[in-house]
């Protein structure tokens, strides 16, 4: 069983989700709160499919494989010495995964309380250039015996 979801919101890097006060108290950034509200709205539109998918999960028999594609508007530099090269400011690929993964599994857990990202045993991810930023998520159940 698998589910494919497209979210018409660009990714946020993990480094932009939290900050700490001088006393070490962590808090969510305004940028993250705004991003999370947009993503939640997008995922909520697909919540019935997500919950149906989650209800099919058997944690005693299956693991989850995750596939991510992040569409970025400025993946490559367009001017200067780095023209045509990867834009270092586009963000680190691995930092994009955790925020969206956590939000997906939060909604999925409403359909099956045992659904948790701890069951993700493998993942692939890539960045692609696009005019309009997006995130594609694909989750696949595989037998634990595989």
PEQUIKA-V343985 format. One record per run of one state. SS is the DSSP state (H for helix, E for strand, L for the rest). FROM is the first residue (numbers start at 1). LEN is the number of residues. If there is no record, write none. Layout:
SS:FROM:LEN, SS:FROM:LEN
//
This chain:
L:1:1, E:2:6, L:8:6, H:14:3, L:17:1, E:18:3, L:21:5, E:26:3, L:29:1, H:30:16, L:46:1, H:47:9, L:56:6, E:62:11, L:73:3, E:76:1, L:77:9, E:86:1, L:87:1, H:88:3, L:91:2, H:93:19, L:112:5, H:117:3, E:120:10, L:130:4, E:134:10, L:144:3
//
